[in-house]
Amino acid sequence: MKNSDLIIDELKGIIKAKGMKYTEQRAIILQILVQCDDHLNAEDIHTIIQEKHPDQNVGIATIYRTLNFLEEVQLVTSLSFGKDGKRYESKEDDHHDHLICTKCGEIVEFLDEQIEQRQEKIALKNGFKITDHSMQIYGICQSCQNK
């Protein structure tokens, strides 16, 4: 994982290149995602900001706009939960795929080299060069199965 300062510098460069204004709120939202080992939604981020940065007046609409921007410039990625919205994580983490419980929302990250190799073979067979990918497997976690 990249150093938080390097990621903020990357954000500053992207914002400058786009002719936008750098704000502390954007940096805080990105730092929260970089430093967190969990997948957060906008409301989670809002709660963390209220707890850890009470002096920052960041509304939920600002968080949503910032998350959309950070995803657009590929500093964060999201997992969609349909009507339950999106959860976000830093794109700076090592590549991994996800198992997602459709009952409780638990997310398990995994990496399987055989799956990665198989994807490469499939892409090659079909004349594709993979530039990025995301695998999300939906099901019911062990805890929810036992309820």
Sequence and secondary structure as in RCSB ss.txt:
>XXXX:A:sequence
MKNSDLIIDELKGIIKAKGMKYTEQRAIILQILVQCDDHLNAEDIHTIIQEKHPDQNVGIATIYRTLNFLEEVQL
VTSLSFGKDGKRYESKEDDHHDHLICTKCGEIVEFLDEQIEQRQEKIALKNGFKITDHSMQIYGICQSCQNK
>XXXX:A:secstr
   HHHHHHHHHHHHHHTT    HHHHHHHHHHHH SS B HHHHHHHHHHH TTS   HHHHHHHHHHHHHTTS
EEEEE GGG EEEEETTS   EEEEETTT  EEEE  HHHHHHHHHHHHHTT   S    EEEE  HHHHT 
